[in-house]
Amino acid sequence: MVSISIRHVSKMFTGHLALNDVSLEVERGELFFLLGPSGCGKTTLLRHIAGFYTPDKGQILFDGRDVSKVPPHQRGAAMMFQSYALWPHLTVSQNVGFGLEERKLPRAEITQRVAEALKLVKMDGLGERRIQALSGGQQQRVALARALVVRPSVFMLDEPLSNLDARLRIEMRSEIRRICKEFGLTGIYVTHDQKEALSMADRMAVMDGGKVAQVGTPMQVYRQPVNKMVAEFIGETNLIDGTVKQASYRSGYWDVETASGLLRGRATETLEPVAGQPVTLSIRPEAISFYDLPDSPNRFFGNLLERTYLGEQVQYELSTRDGHLLRFAEMNPREVYDPGIEEIRVNVSADDVLILRR
């Protein structure tokens, strides 16, 4: 396993700045995610780390060694693409061993390493199968084995689960993480799927417009987004504009005037609010509750417009008195409330109201 340093990397494509002074540090053995909306630069950055692109400015270092201009096959890295690119005319074992054949390793070593890689991805005993005879999940495991058999120090994955159905995606999340940890790999994983990143990553970087918007653990990024873009991209949120009124009696908390009344929230680590400052409040749907919270002034009154029952949760949409639409969810519901003309009240803890720069 190696550490990866990305230092002030910029890349221009036909007048478009795809990467703008990007700097990141990935620790040895870390499963690090790059995510963001389409066109944010995450795949371009991954291809720089892999060696398919050369930065216009900046450096990429593996364990302190500058590899910015080193060809892909000399970096000790392997990459798994969205399209598995398996050879249909070859067996599973032949597909997995293809890279070793190219390296002209002894036949006995190839056979042993292919068997080890297939066992690692739980495909042992299926080496003689043809690719067409495999399910989508099995094909993905073959692609994983093919990347791992060359024993890379860095493993890069470009949206590898996007072609699988929902059940297989969930199953393969834990499998990929297990394999990376068991194999001792430094992993760089690109996705636009927030749940993949939250469930698998050690740390993540959210990218926007060719820049890094925020870096942190899944909990840090979800609970402490630095701006509206990150708050909206990582999960759902309700955004409410307001003006800071005063510091609360609780350290780190502030009272904010909004069209829905006075709301109390906590400031992000990068923001020190001042009275009169325009801000935006971020409230996650799961933080809103029917239950009374005596220690919180955060209350919304309105009428239910919609509800969606999903078994483990029910999702609601509330039209507040000031006309704001508020989305919220109740987990493990014992009863379900129907839309109607009767006004209801919902509540939010001050811990779950985050104050962001507007």
C-alpha positions in Angstrom: 0.0 0.0 0.0 1.1 3.5 -0.7 0.2 7.1 0.2 -0.9 9.4 -2.5 -0.3 13.2 -2.6 -2.0 15.4 -5.2 -0.5 18.8 -5.1 -2.0 21.8 -6.9 -3.0 19.8 -10.0 -4.7 21.7 -12.8 -5.9 20.5 -16.2 -7.4 22.4 -19.2 -9.4 20.7 -22.0 -10.2 22.9 -25.0 -10.7 26.0 -23.0 -12.4 24.3 -20.1 -10.6 24.1 -16.7 -11.5 20.6 -15.7 -9.2 20.6 -12.6 -8.5 23.8 -10.8 -5.6 23.7 -8.3 -6.6 20.4 -6.7 -4.7 19.2 -3.6 -5.5 16.1 -1.7 -3.7 13.6 0.6 -4.7 9.9 0.7 -3.3 7.8 3.5 -1.8 4.3 3.1 -4.5 1.7 3.1 -7.3 4.2 3.0 -10.4 3.7 0.9 -10.9 7.3 -0.4 -13.9 8.4 -2.4 -14.2 11.2 -5.1 -17.7 12.2 -5.6 -19.8 15.1 -7.0 -22.2 15.9 -9.8 -21.5 15.2 -13.5 -18.7 17.3 -14.9 -17.2 18.2 -11.5 -13.8 16.7 -12.3 -13.8 13.5 -10.3 -13.1 11.1 -13.2 -10.6 13.4 -14.7 -8.7 13.4 -11.3 -8.8 9.6 -11.1 -7.4 9.4 -14.6 -4.5 11.6 -13.6 -3.8 9.4 -10.6 -3.9 6.3 -12.9 -1.5 8.0 -15.4 -3.9 8.3 -18.4 -3.6 12.1 -18.2 -0.7 14.3 -17.4 -1.4 17.5 -15.3 -0.8 20.9 -16.9 0.4 22.1 -13.5 1.1 20.3 -10.2 2.3 16.9 -9.1 1.0 13.5 -8.2 3.2 11.5 -5.8 3.1 7.9 -4.7 4.9 7.5 -1.3 6.7 10.8 -2.0 7.8 9.8 -5.6 6.7 12.1 -8.3 4.8 9.9 -10.8 3.1 12.8 -12.8 4.8 11.7 -16.0 5.2 8.0 -15.3 3.2 5.7 -17.6 0.2 3.8 -16.1 1.8 0.4 -16.3 4.8 1.6 -14.3 2.8 3.0 -11.4 2.0 -0.3 -9.6 -1.7 0.6 -9.9 -4.8 -1.2 -11.2 -8.1 0.3 -12.4 -11.6 -1.1 -12.6 -13.9 0.7 -15.1 -17.7 1.1 -15.2 -17.6 -1.2 -18.2 -16.0 -4.4 -17.1 -14.4 -5.0 -20.6 -14.2 -8.8 -20.1 -13.2 -10.9 -23.1 -16.3 -13.0 -24.0 -14.3 -15.6 -25.9 -12.1 -16.4 -22.9 -12.9 -18.3 -19.7 -13.1 -16.7 -16.3 -9.5 -17.9 -15.5 -8.2 -16.6 -18.8 -9.8 -13.2 -18.3 -8.3 -12.9 -14.8 -4.8 -14.1 -15.9 -4.7 -11.9 -19.0 -2.5 -9.2 -17.3 -0.1 -11.8 -16.0 0.2 -13.3 -19.5 1.1 -9.9 -20.8 3.8 -9.7 -18.1 5.1 -13.1 -19.3 5.1 -14.7 -15.8 5.7 -18.5 -15.5 2.7 -20.6 -16.1 2.7 -22.1 -12.7 2.8 -18.7 -11.0 -0.1 -17.5 -13.2 -2.2 -20.5 -12.3 -1.6 -20.0 -8.6 -2.2 -16.3 -8.6 -5.4 -16.6 -10.6 -6.7 -19.2 -8.2 -5.9 -16.9 -5.2 -7.6 -13.9 -6.8 -10.8 -16.0 -7.7 -10.9 -17.2 -4.1 -10.6 -13.7 -2.8 -13.7 -12.6 -4.7 -15.6 -15.8 -3.9 -15.4 -17.2 -7.5 -13.2 -20.2 -6.8 -14.4 -23.3 -8.7 -15.8 -21.2 -11.6 -12.5 -20.6 -13.5 -13.6 -22.6 -16.6 -16.9 -20.8 -17.0 -17.5 -18.5 -20.0 -18.3 -14.9 -19.3 -21.7 -15.2 -21.0 -22.7 -17.8 -18.4 -22.2 -15.4 -15.5 -24.6 -13.0 -13.8 -23.9 -9.3 -13.6 -22.6 -9.7 -10.1 -20.3 -12.6 -11.0 -18.9 -10.6 -14.0 -18.1 -7.8 -11.6 -16.3 -10.1 -9.3 -14.2 -11.4 -12.3 -13.3 -7.8 -13.1 -12.3 -7.3 -9.5 -10.1 -10.5 -9.6 -8.5 -9.4 -12.8 -7.5 -6.1 -11.3 -6.3 -7.7 -8.0 -4.3 -10.5 -9.6 -1.5 -8.1 -10.6 -1.1 -7.3 -6.9 -1.4 -3.5 -7.2 -0.4 -1.1 -4.5 -3.2 1.3 -5.6 -6.6 0.2 -6.7 -8.8 2.7 -8.6 -12.5 2.1 -9.3 -14.6 4.3 -11.7 -18.3 3.9 -10.8 -17.9 0.0 -10.8 -21.4 -0.7 -9.4 -23.5 1.5 -11.8 -24.4 -1.5 -14.0 -25.8 -3.6 -11.2 -29.3 -3.8 -9.8 -30.1 -2.3 -6.4 -29.7 -5.6 -4.4 -26.4 -6.4 -6.0 -25.0 -2.9 -5.5 -25.7 -3.2 -1.8 -24.0 -6.6 -1.6 -21.0 -5.5 -3.6 -20.4 -2.4 -1.5 -19.3 -4.5 1.5 -17.4 -7.0 -0.7 -15.3 -4.3 -2.4 -14.5 -2.7 1.0 -13.6 -6.1 2.5 -11.3 -6.9 -0.4 -9.5 -3.6 -0.3 -8.9 -4.0 3.5 -8.0 -7.7 3.3 -5.6 -7.0 0.4 -4.1 -4.0 2.1 -4.9 -1.7 -0.8 -5.0 2.1 -1.0 -8.2 2.6 -2.9 -9.5 5.6 -4.9 -13.2 5.2 -5.8 -15.2 7.5 -8.0 -19.0 7.6 -7.7 -21.9 10.0 -7.9 -23.9 7.7 -5.6 -23.9 9.3 -2.1 -25.0 6.1 -0.3 -22.1 4.2 -1.8 -19.7 6.8 -0.5 -21.3 7.1 2.9 -21.4 3.3 3.5 -17.9 2.5 2.2 -15.5 5.4 2.5 -12.9 6.0 5.1 -12.8 9.6 3.9 -14.2 11.4 0.9 -13.7 14.5 -1.2 -16.8 16.3 -2.6 -15.8 18.0 -5.9 -17.6 20.9 -7.6 -16.5 22.8 -10.7 -13.0 21.2 -10.8 -12.3 22.1 -7.2 -12.5 20.2 -3.9 -15.4 21.6 -1.9 -14.9 19.5 1.2 -12.8 16.6 2.5 -13.7 14.5 5.6 -15.1 11.3 6.9 -18.7 10.3 5.8 -20.1 11.5 9.1 -18.2 14.8 9.0 -19.3 15.6 5.5 -22.9 14.6 6.2 -23.2 16.3 9.6 -21.0 19.3 8.9 -21.3 20.3 5.2 -19.4 23.5 4.5 -21.8 24.9 2.0 -25.2 24.5 0.3 -23.8 22.5 -2.6 -22.4 19.8 -0.3 -25.5 19.8 2.0 -27.7 19.2 -1.1 -25.5 16.7 -2.8 -24.8 14.5 0.2 -28.3 13.3 1.0 -31.5 15.3 1.1 -31.9 18.5 3.0 -34.3 21.4 3.5 -32.8 24.9 3.0 -34.3 27.9 4.7 -32.9 31.4 4.3 -32.8 33.7 7.3 -30.8 36.4 9.1 -28.7 35.9 12.2 -30.4 37.6 15.2 -28.1 36.9 18.1 -25.8 34.3 19.8 -27.8 31.7 21.8 -27.2 31.0 25.5 -25.6 27.7 24.3 -22.1 28.2 23.1 -21.8 27.6 19.3 -25.5 28.1 18.7 -27.3 31.1 17.1 -30.8 32.3 16.8 -31.9 33.1 13.2 -34.9 35.0 12.0 -36.7 33.3 9.2 -40.1 33.5 7.5 -41.1 30.4 9.6 -40.2 32.2 12.8 -37.1 32.2 15.1 -35.0 29.1 14.6 -31.9 28.0 16.6 -29.0 26.1 15.0 -25.3 25.4 15.2 -22.7 27.0 13.1 -20.3 25.1 10.8 -16.7 24.8 11.8 -15.8 27.3 9.1 -18.4 29.9 10.0 -18.6 32.4 12.9 -21.9 34.2 12.5 -22.5 37.8 13.3 -25.8 39.6 14.0 -27.5 40.8 10.8 -25.6 38.3 8.6 -27.8 36.6 5.9 -27.4 32.8 6.2 -29.1 29.5 5.0 -30.2 26.8 7.4 -29.9 23.2 6.4 -32.3 20.6 8.1 -32.1 17.0 7.1 -35.6 15.3 6.6 -34.9 12.6 9.2 -34.2 15.3 11.9 -37.8 16.6 11.7 -40.2 14.9 14.1 -43.8 14.9 15.3 -42.6 14.5 18.8 -42.4 17.5 21.1 -38.9 18.8 22.0 -39.2 21.1 25.0 -35.6 22.3 24.9 -35.8 23.5 21.2 -37.6 26.6 19.9 -37.6 25.0 16.4 -41.2 24.4 15.4 -43.0 24.4 12.1 -46.8 24.7 11.6 -48.5 23.7 8.4 -50.6 21.2 6.4 -49.5 17.8 5.1 -49.5 17.8 1.3 -48.1 14.3 0.5 -47.0 11.2 2.2 -45.2 8.1 0.9 -45.2 4.9 2.9 -42.0 2.8 2.3 -42.2 0.2 5.0 -39.2 1.1 7.2 -40.1 4.8 6.9 -42.8 7.2 5.7 -41.9 10.4 3.9 -44.0 13.5 4.2 -44.2 16.9 2.6 -45.4 19.8 4.7 -46.6 23.2 3.5 -45.7 25.6 6.3 -47.7 28.7 7.2 -45.3 30.9 5.2 -45.6 28.7 2.1 -42.3 26.9 2.5 -42.3 23.2 1.5 -40.6 21.0 4.1 -39.7 17.4 3.4 -39.3 15.1 6.4 -39.3 11.3 7.2 -40.3 9.2 10.1 -38.4 5.9 10.7 -40.2 2.8 11.8 -43.7 4.4 11.7 -46.4 2.9 13.9 -49.0 5.0 12.3 -49.3 7.0 9.2 -50.8 10.5 8.9 -52.8 11.4 5.8 -52.7 14.7 4.0 -55.5 17.0 5.1 -56.7 20.5 6.0 -56.0 20.2 9.7 -52.8 22.1 10.7 -50.1 20.1 12.4 -46.8 20.9 14.2 -43.4 19.3 13.7 -40.2 19.9 15.7 -36.4 19.9 15.2 -33.6 19.8 17.7 -31.1 22.8 17.5 -28.4 20.2 17.1 -29.9 19.3 13.7 -30.2 22.8 12.3 -27.0 23.8 10.6 -26.1 27.4 9.8 -24.4 27.9 6.4 -23.2 30.9 4.5 -25.7 32.2 2.0 
